[in-house]
């Protein structure tokens, strides 16, 4: 039987370079590849998390979040985002279902949630 190994969502944006630069500077992503000048496609990665950033004339943006990213120190990441002026759309919150998380908005309007499981 085939095992699923990974998932890389594609985020459609109007400016690939600006979105990539934002994710590298503020969230610690690295650029795996970028195509075009200006770029029309890029792949970024941090640890086991990766995204495709794709140029689109009319980007499709999810009304909630494009993804939930588990992290080891959500408080540190939240403080870093706050200190760098990253738009936080949902504040750092201890959820009833046992997660501590927050949501940011990246260029292009996509929202990414970051969180970790609360220790009991």
N, C-alpha and C positions, 0 to 999 in steps of 0.2 A: 504494500500500500504506500502511496506517495505521502510524504510528510510536508506540510506547509512550513517554510523556514523563515519567511520575513514578509513584511508588507511596507511598501513605500508609496504613500499617497502623493498624488500630483496636485499642486496648488496652482491654479490659474491666476495670473497677475498681468497688469499692463506694463510693468517695469521689472523685469527679471533682475537686472543689476542692483537696483535699489533694495529689493526684497532680500537678495542674497547678502548684500553688505549689512543690512539690518540684522539678519540672523547670525552672521559671523561675529559682528561687533558686540551684540547684546546677549546672545544666547550660547555662544561658544561653538557654533557649527563650523565645519571645515568644508571647503569646496572640493568635491570629488571630480567634477568636470563642468565645463561651461562651453557652450557652442554659440558662435556668432559674436559680432561686434556692432551694435550692442547685442547682448546675449538674448537668445530666444528660448534657450533651454539650459538649465543647470541642475545638478544633483548635489545636495548638501548632506552632511552626516555629522552626528555627534554620538559617539559610542555605537549602540545598536539602533539608533533612531536616524532615519533618513527621509528626505522629502525630495521630490522632483519639483522644480519651480519652472513653470511653463508659460510662455507668452501667449496671451489670448486677447483678442479685440474686445470681447464681451465676457470677462471672467465670471465664472460661476462661483459664488461665495455662499457657503453654508450659513444658515441663519443662527446656528448655535455654535459649535466648535468643529474645526476640521480634524482635530485629533486630541487625544489625551495622552500626555507623555509622563511616564513615571520617572521620578528623580530621587536621589538619595538625600538631598537637603533642600526641601522646598522653601524653607525660611530664607536661606542664603540666596537662592535664585530670585525670590520675590524682592528681597532687599536690593539686589543688583539691578533688577529691572526698574524698581522704583527710583533708585539713585541715577539711573541713566535716562529717565524720562520716558520709559516704555509705556505706552497706553495700557493700563490695567483696567479691564472691563468688568471683572468680578474680583473683589478683594480676597485676600487670603482668608480662607474659611475652613473651620472644622465641620465636615459634613456628618450628618446622622448615620451614614452608611460606612463610616470608618476611614474616610480619606481627608487629608488636609490639602487644599488646592487653591489655585487662582487661575484667572484667564487673562491673556493679553491679546492685543490686536496688532498684527504685523502689517506692513505696507501691502496694499491691495485689499484690505478689509478682512482677511481670514483671521479667525480667532483660534488660539492654541491654549489648551489647558495643561497645567503642570501640577503634579501632586505626588503625595506619598501616603502610604498606609499609616494610620495613627497607631502608636504602640499602646496596647491595653495595659 
